Amino acid sequence: MAREFQRGHKAKISDLTAGTDLYVGVQIAGPGLSFDISCFGLDANEQLSDDRYFIFFNQPKSPEESLQLLGAQAGDTESFRVTLDRIPANIHKLSFTATLDGAGQMSQVGPGYIRIVAGGEEVVRYAFTGAEFTTERAVMLGDFYLKDVWRFAAVGQGFDGGLDALLKNFGGEVAEEEPAAPEPGAGGAPPAFAPPAFAPPAQSTPPPAFGAPAGPPAPAPVPGPVPAPGPVPAPAPVHSAPTIVAPMAPPGGMVPPPAPAPSPYGQPAPAPAPAPYGQAAAAPFGQPAPAPAPSPYGQPAPYGQQPPGPPQGVPQGVPQGVPPGGAGLQAALQPYRELPTGQRWTPQNGQLMRVDLGEGGSPVLARQGSMVMYQGKVDFGYKGAGFAGRLVGNATGQEMQLMRCTGKGQVFLAEEGAHLHPVELQGDGICVSAENVLAFDESLQYEVRRIEGHGIPGGALFTMLFQGTGTVVVKTHGTPVVLPVTPTTFADSNAVVAWSAASQVIISSQVRLRRNAYPGHSGETVNLQFRGAPGNFIVVQPYEV
């Protein structure tokens, strides 16, 4: 029996079917409406870097025929053949879209669907109606995407700007050239956005409906004149209403104190004075100022801090007196010993965190597999999210696989050498992506929050909101920077780690028109803009996920 998907649901293809030769059918219709149904083959940056993988009525298959347009059949308005094991390595996503050809809006469509059929059996269906849309003229219905393995996602997100906005989202641009006069006897020229005309080889029989349910084949559509797209309305403004609103009083230890006198608006702030040579720089986000770190165990000291070698002529390996720090193995290991402070959370170094569990104290929730050592009598149990929590996690990408640490003792946590920052909350809130959370006190409340925005590939953005009293340990790639929120604060959604819960977050697009079709672009098409009162902040890491 086919699985019924809702908008935002995702699943591995291997969980749906063992086959890789798939039939994708799309059914969409509305009174007086005409549709173009296409498939975009996108690279790892979700861009149409090779226009041979834009599969539509004028280019019905890819070079190696891993993607093929089959036409209307078995009750579907349009259908495709997708052979996953033949898709080239540079294609990471297949986005199936529907755009209006002519006047109208997607809110006028009747009940429709996108479905996957394997071996003649329907395995998944995402059904939609016009009530899910408003003024959109182009929608992304579903995606096949490669994340370790091929997966399918029901998207249901659209663009008011129609095919123009859809192409720009995938890195293409609408050509602004004058249309050529049609040749005598020609039925009509292809629209300006189309790649060079592609003539499929003649076939004596129609392509087989290899995976479609049995039924009488529909007659092949008769080619006819294709009207040029009409004027494209201006894209609708992105959401401007606040998405996340919570009381925010920056607690001590979480947000670095503001500068004594901020620079006038529009002028750059003075750069902080660099640390003198040989001295440690300022403490990273969320940690107290550490003592100068010694060299890693077993590695030589940095250049310029090398201890003097033995005098010339003295045999190597022979004791030459007691060094200043003491002699022997214990003295050599002393800089790396455990750092007990009497606090619940204690950074042992930049990449290792210790948490003290006491009798009757609040348990700790940590990412599964993050424990590297523990002392005392500590129990580790599976922390399930429940059925509803798993659905939300799968649909939003904010699923946390957690373990519950209870008992009495000390637990040491780390993950792949990531930099760790304990952030103490005192009745306030912070938004952190689930990917950047290592551990937190069970006393904290947490939930998934959504950042609305049109034109975000794969749907809206999501984050985790932590509130209450306790500590959450945030992990980053490298040392992050904490910036105050101003009217002109923007951040890449793949680099931002956290922000104050009272900040207003909206979507910003940097797409600009060009005269040629399918040009390259900067790769910075979608950013997050932050707004808020003084005291709000964002945390950005020197790394893009």
C-alpha positions as CSV (number, residue, x, y, z in Angstrom):
1,M,0.0,0.0,0.0
2,A,1.3,3.5,-0.9
3,R,2.5,5.7,1.9
4,E,0.6,9.0,2.1
5,F,3.0,12.0,2.6
6,Q,2.2,15.4,3.9
7,R,4.1,18.6,3.0
8,G,7.6,18.4,4.5
9,H,7.7,14.6,4.9
10,K,10.9,12.8,3.9
11,A,12.0,9.2,3.6
12,K,14.8,7.1,2.1
13,I,14.0,5.6,-1.2
14,S,15.3,2.3,0.1
15,D,12.6,2.4,2.8
16,L,10.0,2.8,0.1
17,T,11.2,0.3,-2.5
18,A,14.3,-1.8,-3.3
19,G,14.1,-0.8,-7.0
20,T,16.0,2.0,-8.6
21,D,14.0,2.2,-11.9
22,L,11.1,4.4,-10.9
23,Y,8.1,6.0,-12.4
24,V,7.1,9.5,-11.2
25,G,3.6,10.7,-12.1
26,V,2.2,14.2,-11.6
27,Q,-1.5,15.0,-11.7
28,I,-2.4,18.7,-11.6
29,A,-5.3,20.5,-13.3
30,G,-7.6,23.5,-12.9
31,P,-10.4,25.1,-14.8
32,G,-9.0,27.1,-17.7
33,L,-5.4,26.5,-16.5
34,S,-2.5,25.2,-18.5
35,F,0.7,23.7,-16.9
36,D,4.3,23.0,-17.7
37,I,5.7,20.1,-15.6
38,S,9.5,19.8,-15.5
39,C,12.4,18.2,-13.7
40,F,15.5,20.1,-12.7
41,G,18.7,18.1,-12.2
42,L,20.8,20.1,-9.7
43,D,24.3,19.9,-8.4
44,A,25.6,19.8,-4.8
45,N,24.9,23.5,-4.5
46,E,21.3,23.0,-5.7
47,Q,22.1,24.9,-8.9
48,L,21.3,24.0,-12.5
49,S,25.0,24.0,-13.5
50,D,24.4,21.7,-16.5
51,D,21.3,22.7,-18.5
52,R,21.2,19.3,-20.2
53,Y,19.5,18.1,-17.0
54,F,16.6,20.5,-17.3
55,I,14.0,18.0,-18.5
56,F,10.9,19.5,-20.0
57,F,8.7,19.4,-23.2
58,N,11.6,20.7,-25.4
59,Q,14.3,18.5,-23.9
60,P,12.7,15.2,-23.0
61,K,15.7,13.3,-21.7
62,S,19.2,13.6,-20.2
63,P,22.3,12.6,-22.1
64,E,22.6,9.2,-20.5
65,E,18.8,8.8,-20.4
66,S,18.7,8.4,-16.6
67,L,15.9,11.0,-16.7
68,Q,13.1,10.7,-19.3
69,L,9.9,12.6,-19.9
70,L,7.2,10.0,-20.8
71,G,4.1,12.2,-21.3
72,A,0.6,11.8,-20.0
73,Q,-0.4,8.2,-19.2
74,A,-2.2,6.1,-16.5
75,G,-4.3,9.1,-15.4
76,D,-1.2,11.4,-14.8
77,T,-0.9,14.8,-16.4
78,E,2.8,14.2,-16.9
79,S,5.1,11.3,-16.1
80,F,8.9,10.7,-15.9
81,R,11.2,7.7,-15.8
82,V,14.0,8.0,-13.2
83,T,16.8,5.5,-13.1
84,L,18.7,6.3,-9.9
85,D,21.7,4.1,-10.5
86,R,22.4,5.8,-13.8
87,I,22.3,9.4,-12.6
88,P,25.8,10.9,-12.9
89,A,27.7,11.8,-9.7
90,N,27.5,15.5,-10.2
91,I,23.7,15.5,-9.9
92,H,22.6,15.6,-6.2
93,K,18.9,16.6,-6.5
94,L,16.0,16.1,-8.8
95,S,13.3,18.7,-8.3
96,F,9.9,18.1,-9.9
97,T,8.0,21.3,-10.6
98,A,4.8,22.6,-12.1
99,T,4.4,26.2,-13.5
100,L,1.4,28.0,-14.9
101,D,1.5,28.6,-18.7
102,G,-0.6,31.8,-18.9
103,A,-2.8,33.6,-16.4
104,G,-3.9,32.1,-13.1
105,Q,-2.7,31.2,-9.6
106,M,-1.9,27.9,-7.9
107,S,-4.8,28.5,-5.5
108,Q,-7.1,27.7,-8.4
109,V,-5.9,24.1,-8.9
110,G,-8.0,21.2,-7.9
111,P,-6.9,18.1,-6.0
112,G,-3.6,16.8,-7.4
113,Y,-0.6,14.7,-6.5
114,I,2.9,13.5,-7.2
115,R,3.5,9.8,-6.8
116,I,6.3,7.2,-7.2
117,V,5.6,3.8,-8.7
118,A,8.1,0.9,-8.6
119,G,7.5,-2.5,-10.3
120,G,3.9,-1.5,-11.2
121,E,3.0,-0.7,-7.5
122,E,2.5,2.8,-6.1
123,V,4.8,3.2,-3.1
124,V,4.4,6.8,-2.1
125,R,1.9,9.7,-2.9
126,Y,1.9,13.3,-1.8
127,A,-1.6,14.8,-2.4
128,F,-2.3,18.5,-2.5
129,T,-5.1,21.0,-3.2
130,G,-5.3,24.6,-4.2
131,A,-6.0,25.5,-0.6
132,E,-2.3,24.9,0.2
133,F,-1.3,27.8,-2.1
134,T,-2.2,31.4,-2.6
135,T,-0.7,33.6,-5.3
136,E,2.1,31.2,-6.4
137,R,2.5,30.6,-10.1
138,A,5.2,27.9,-9.8
139,V,5.6,25.2,-7.2
140,M,8.2,22.6,-6.3
141,L,6.1,19.5,-5.8
142,G,8.7,16.9,-4.7
143,D,12.5,16.3,-4.6
144,F,14.7,13.3,-4.9
145,Y,17.9,14.3,-3.1
146,L,21.2,12.5,-2.3
147,K,22.2,12.5,1.3
148,D,24.4,9.4,1.7
149,V,21.6,7.6,-0.1
150,W,18.8,8.8,-2.3
151,R,15.8,10.2,-0.5
152,F,12.4,11.7,-1.4
153,A,10.8,14.8,0.1
154,A,7.3,16.2,-0.3
155,V,8.0,20.0,-0.8
156,G,4.8,21.9,-1.8
157,Q,6.6,25.3,-1.8
158,G,6.1,27.9,-4.6
159,F,7.1,31.2,-6.1
160,D,4.8,34.1,-7.1
161,G,7.1,35.0,-10.0
162,G,6.4,31.8,-11.9
163,L,9.0,30.1,-14.1
164,D,11.2,33.3,-13.9
165,A,11.5,33.0,-10.2
166,L,11.9,29.2,-10.3
167,L,14.8,29.5,-12.8
168,K,16.5,32.2,-10.7
169,N,16.2,30.0,-7.6
170,F,18.1,27.2,-9.4
171,G,20.8,29.5,-10.8
172,G,19.3,30.2,-14.2
173,E,18.2,33.5,-15.6
174,V,15.5,34.5,-18.2
175,A,17.1,35.5,-21.5
176,E,16.1,39.0,-22.5
177,E,16.7,38.7,-26.2
178,E,14.3,39.8,-28.9
179,P,12.3,36.8,-30.2
180,A,13.2,35.7,-33.7
181,A,10.5,35.9,-36.4
182,P,9.0,32.4,-37.0
183,E,10.0,30.7,-40.2
184,P,7.3,30.1,-42.8
185,G,5.3,27.0,-41.9
186,A,6.8,26.7,-38.4
187,G,4.3,26.0,-35.6
188,G,6.0,28.5,-33.3
189,A,9.4,29.2,-31.7
190,P,10.3,27.8,-28.2
191,P,10.0,30.2,-25.3
192,A,13.0,32.4,-24.5
193,F,13.9,30.6,-21.3
194,A,14.4,27.3,-23.1
195,P,17.8,25.8,-23.8
196,P,18.8,25.0,-27.4
197,A,16.1,22.8,-29.1
198,F,16.5,19.1,-28.7
199,A,15.0,16.7,-31.2
200,P,14.5,13.2,-29.8
201,P,15.2,10.3,-32.1
202,A,12.1,9.0,-34.0
203,Q,10.4,6.0,-32.4
204,S,8.1,3.6,-34.0
205,T,6.3,2.9,-30.8
206,P,5.6,5.1,-27.7
207,P,8.0,4.6,-24.7
208,P,6.9,1.8,-22.4
209,A,5.1,2.7,-19.2
210,F,7.6,0.4,-17.3
211,G,6.3,1.2,-13.8
212,A,2.9,2.7,-14.3
213,P,-0.2,0.8,-13.2
214,A,-1.9,-1.1,-16.0
215,G,-4.4,0.9,-18.0
216,P,-5.2,2.0,-21.5
217,P,-2.4,4.3,-22.8
218,A,-3.4,7.9,-23.4
219,P,-2.8,9.2,-26.9
220,A,0.4,11.0,-27.3
221,P,0.1,14.8,-27.1
222,V,0.1,16.6,-30.4
223,P,2.9,19.2,-30.7
224,G,1.5,22.7,-31.1
225,P,2.5,26.3,-30.9
226,V,3.9,27.2,-27.5
227,P,2.9,30.7,-26.4
228,A,5.7,32.8,-25.1
229,P,5.4,33.6,-21.4
230,G,3.6,36.7,-20.5
231,P,4.9,39.5,-18.3
232,V,6.3,38.1,-15.1
233,P,4.8,39.8,-12.0
234,A,7.2,41.1,-9.4
235,P,8.1,38.5,-6.8
236,A,6.0,38.7,-3.6
237,P,7.8,40.2,-0.6
238,V,9.2,37.8,1.9
239,H,7.6,37.4,5.3
240,S,8.3,40.4,7.5
241,A,6.4,39.4,10.6
242,P,8.5,38.3,13.6
243,T,8.9,34.5,13.6
244,I,10.5,34.0,17.0
245,V,9.5,36.2,19.9
246,A,10.5,35.5,23.5
247,P,11.5,37.7,26.5
248,M,15.2,38.3,26.3
249,A,17.4,39.6,29.0
250,P,21.0,38.8,28.1
251,P,22.4,36.7,31.1
252,G,25.9,37.1,32.2
253,G,28.3,34.6,30.6
254,M,26.2,34.1,27.5
255,V,26.6,37.3,25.5
256,P,29.9,39.2,25.5
257,P,29.4,42.7,27.0
258,P,28.8,45.5,24.4
259,A,31.5,47.9,23.6
260,P,31.6,51.0,25.9
261,A,30.7,53.3,23.1
262,P,29.3,51.9,19.9
263,S,30.4,53.4,16.6
264,P,28.0,55.8,14.8
265,Y,25.5,53.9,12.6
266,G,27.0,53.3,9.1
267,Q,30.6,53.5,10.3
268,P,32.8,50.4,11.0
269,A,33.6,49.6,14.6
270,P,37.2,49.9,15.7
271,A,39.0,46.6,15.4
272,P,40.1,45.2,18.8
273,A,43.8,45.4,19.5
274,P,45.6,42.1,18.6
275,A,47.0,40.1,21.5
276,P,50.8,40.6,22.0
277,Y,53.0,38.0,20.4
278,G,53.2,34.9,22.6
279,Q,50.0,35.7,24.6
280,A,46.6,34.0,24.3
281,A,43.8,35.7,22.5
282,A,40.4,36.5,24.1
283,A,38.3,33.6,25.3
284,P,35.9,32.0,22.8
285,F,32.1,32.3,22.9
286,G,30.6,30.9,26.1
287,Q,33.8,30.0,28.0
288,P,35.8,31.7,30.8
289,A,39.2,33.1,29.8
290,P,41.5,30.0,29.9
291,A,45.1,30.0,30.9
292,P,47.5,29.9,28.0
293,A,47.1,26.4,26.5
294,P,50.2,24.1,26.6
295,S,51.3,22.3,23.5
296,P,49.3,19.1,22.7
297,Y,50.5,16.0,24.3
298,G,53.4,14.5,22.4
299,Q,53.9,17.5,20.1
300,P,56.6,20.1,20.1
301,A,55.9,23.6,21.3
302,P,55.1,26.3,18.7
303,Y,57.8,28.1,16.8
304,G,59.4,30.7,19.0
305,Q,58.6,28.8,22.2
306,Q,61.0,25.9,21.7
307,P,62.8,24.9,24.9
308,P,66.6,25.2,24.6
309,G,68.2,22.0,23.4
310,P,71.1,20.3,25.2
311,P,74.5,21.8,25.0
312,Q,76.7,20.7,22.1
313,G,78.8,17.7,22.8
314,V,76.4,16.3,25.5
315,P,75.1,12.8,24.7
316,Q,71.3,12.7,23.9
317,G,69.1,10.9,26.5
318,V,71.3,11.6,29.5
319,P,69.7,13.6,32.4
320,Q,71.2,17.1,32.4
321,G,69.7,18.3,35.7
322,V,66.1,18.9,36.9
323,P,64.0,21.0,34.5
324,P,62.1,24.1,36.0
325,G,58.8,22.3,36.0
326,G,60.1,19.2,37.8
327,A,61.4,15.9,36.5
328,G,59.7,12.7,35.6
329,L,56.6,11.4,33.9
330,Q,54.2,13.1,36.4
331,A,55.6,16.5,35.7
332,A,55.3,15.9,32.0
333,L,51.6,15.0,32.3
334,Q,50.7,17.7,34.8
335,P,49.5,20.3,32.2
336,Y,46.9,17.8,30.8
337,R,45.3,16.7,34.1
338,E,41.6,17.0,34.8
339,L,40.3,20.4,35.8
340,P,37.8,20.1,38.6
341,T,36.2,23.4,39.5
342,G,33.2,22.5,41.6
343,Q,30.8,23.6,38.8
344,R,28.3,21.4,37.1
345,W,29.7,22.1,33.6
346,T,33.5,22.4,33.2
347,P,35.4,22.8,29.9
348,Q,38.6,20.6,30.2
349,N,39.8,22.2,27.0
350,G,38.3,23.7,23.9
351,Q,37.0,20.3,22.6
352,L,36.2,18.3,25.8
353,M,33.4,19.1,28.3
354,R,32.9,17.6,31.8
355,V,29.5,17.5,33.5
356,D,29.1,16.6,37.2
357,L,26.0,14.5,38.1
358,G,24.9,14.5,41.7
359,E,22.3,12.6,43.8
360,G,18.9,14.1,43.2
361,G,20.3,16.5,40.5
362,S,18.7,17.1,37.1
363,P,19.7,14.5,34.5
364,V,21.6,15.5,31.4
365,L,20.5,14.9,27.8
366,A,23.5,14.4,25.4
367,R,23.9,13.4,21.8
368,Q,24.1,9.7,21.4
369,G,27.7,8.5,21.2
370,S,29.2,11.7,22.6
371,M,30.5,10.2,25.9
372,V,34.2,9.6,25.8
373,M,34.8,8.7,29.5
374,Y,33.0,8.7,32.8
375,Q,33.7,8.2,36.5
376,G,31.4,7.0,39.2
377,K,28.0,5.2,39.0
378,V,26.4,6.7,35.9
379,D,23.5,5.2,33.9
380,F,23.0,5.9,30.2
381,G,19.5,5.4,28.8
382,Y,17.9,5.9,25.4
383,K,15.9,9.2,25.2
384,G,13.0,8.7,22.7
385,A,11.3,11.6,21.1
386,G,8.0,9.8,20.8
387,F,6.0,9.3,17.6
388,A,5.0,13.0,17.3
389,G,8.6,14.0,18.0
390,R,10.0,11.7,15.3
391,L,7.5,13.0,12.8
392,V,8.5,16.6,13.5
393,G,12.2,15.8,13.5
394,N,12.0,13.9,10.2
395,A,10.0,16.7,8.6
396,T,12.1,19.6,9.8
397,G,15.6,18.1,9.9
398,Q,15.8,19.1,13.6
399,E,15.8,15.6,15.0
400,M,18.2,15.0,17.9
401,Q,19.3,11.4,18.8
402,L,19.7,11.7,22.6
403,M,20.8,9.7,25.5
404,R,19.8,10.4,29.2
405,C,22.7,10.5,31.7
406,T,21.7,9.9,35.4
407,G,23.4,8.8,38.6
408,K,26.4,10.2,40.5
409,G,29.7,10.9,38.9
410,Q,31.4,12.8,36.1
411,V,30.8,12.4,32.4
412,F,33.2,13.7,29.7
413,L,31.6,14.6,26.4
414,A,33.1,15.4,22.9
415,E,32.3,15.0,19.2
416,E,34.8,14.9,16.4
417,G,37.0,17.6,17.9
418,A,34.3,20.3,17.6
419,H,34.7,23.4,19.7
420,L,32.4,23.3,22.7
421,H,30.8,26.3,24.4
422,P,28.6,26.0,27.6
423,V,25.8,28.6,27.5
424,E,23.9,29.2,30.7
425,L,20.3,30.3,30.5
426,Q,18.6,32.0,33.4
427,G,14.9,32.1,32.4
428,D,15.6,33.4,28.9
429,G,16.0,31.7,25.5
430,I,18.4,31.0,22.7
431,C,17.8,29.5,19.2
432,V,20.3,26.8,18.1
433,S,20.2,24.4,15.2
434,A,19.9,20.8,16.4
435,E,23.1,20.0,14.5
436,N,25.0,22.3,16.8
437,V,23.7,21.0,20.1
438,L,25.9,18.5,22.0
439,A,24.2,18.3,25.4
440,F,21.9,20.2,27.8
441,D,20.2,20.0,31.2
442,E,16.9,18.1,31.1
443,S,15.3,21.0,33.0
444,L,15.4,23.1,29.8
445,Q,12.4,23.3,27.6
446,Y,13.0,22.9,23.9
447,E,10.9,22.8,20.7
448,V,11.2,23.2,17.0
449,R,10.6,26.7,15.6
450,R,10.0,27.5,11.9
451,I,11.4,30.4,10.0
452,E,8.9,31.3,7.2
453,G,10.1,32.2,3.8
454,H,9.1,31.8,0.2
455,G,11.6,30.3,-2.2
456,I,13.6,28.3,0.3
457,P,14.6,25.0,-1.5
458,G,13.1,22.0,0.3
459,G,10.7,24.2,2.3
460,A,11.1,26.6,5.2
461,L,14.1,26.8,7.6
462,F,13.8,25.4,11.1
463,T,15.7,25.7,14.4
464,M,15.5,24.6,18.0
465,L,14.4,27.0,20.7
466,F,15.8,26.4,24.2
467,Q,14.2,28.2,27.2
468,G,14.3,28.0,31.0
469,T,17.1,27.7,33.6
470,G,20.1,25.4,32.8
471,T,23.0,25.0,30.4
472,V,23.1,24.0,26.8
473,V,26.4,23.1,25.2
474,V,26.8,24.4,21.7
475,K,29.4,23.0,19.3
476,T,31.0,24.8,16.4
477,H,33.6,24.2,13.7
478,G,36.3,26.6,14.8
479,T,36.1,29.6,17.1
480,P,32.8,31.5,16.4
481,V,32.2,35.2,16.5
482,V,29.3,36.9,18.4
483,L,27.9,39.9,16.6
484,P,25.2,42.4,17.9
485,V,22.1,42.6,15.8
486,T,21.8,45.8,13.8
487,P,19.4,46.9,11.0
488,T,22.0,45.6,8.5
489,T,22.9,42.3,10.0
490,F,22.9,39.4,7.5
491,A,24.2,35.8,7.9
492,D,24.6,32.8,5.7
493,S,22.0,30.2,6.8
494,N,24.7,27.5,6.5
495,A,27.2,29.3,8.8
496,V,24.9,30.8,11.5
497,V,25.0,28.7,14.7
498,A,22.7,30.5,17.2
499,W,20.9,33.7,17.9
500,S,18.9,35.4,20.7
501,A,15.3,34.2,20.9
502,A,14.0,37.8,20.7
503,S,15.6,38.5,17.3
504,Q,13.4,38.8,14.3
505,V,14.5,36.6,11.4
506,I,13.5,37.1,7.8
507,I,14.7,35.8,4.5
508,S,16.9,37.9,2.2
509,S,17.6,37.1,-1.5
510,Q,20.5,38.4,-3.5
511,V,19.4,37.2,-6.9
512,R,19.8,39.7,-9.7
513,L,18.7,39.5,-13.4
514,R,21.2,38.8,-16.1
515,R,20.8,38.8,-19.9
516,N,22.1,35.3,-20.5
517,A,20.4,32.1,-19.6
518,Y,21.8,29.7,-16.9
519,P,24.8,31.8,-15.8
520,G,26.9,31.1,-12.8
521,H,26.3,33.1,-9.6
522,S,27.9,33.8,-6.3
523,G,26.3,30.9,-4.4
524,E,24.9,33.4,-1.8
525,T,21.3,33.6,-3.1
526,V,19.5,33.1,0.3
527,N,20.6,34.7,3.5
528,L,19.0,35.4,6.9
529,Q,18.5,38.9,8.0
530,F,18.3,39.6,11.7
531,R,16.6,42.5,13.4
532,G,16.0,43.3,17.0
533,A,16.4,45.7,20.0
534,P,19.9,46.4,21.4
535,G,21.1,43.3,23.3
536,N,20.2,40.8,20.7
537,F,23.0,38.8,19.1
538,I,23.9,36.1,16.5
539,V,26.7,33.5,16.6
540,V,28.5,32.6,13.4
541,Q,31.1,29.9,12.9
542,P,34.0,30.1,10.3
543,Y,32.5,27.1,8.5
544,E,29.5,26.4,6.2
545,V,27.6,23.2,6.9
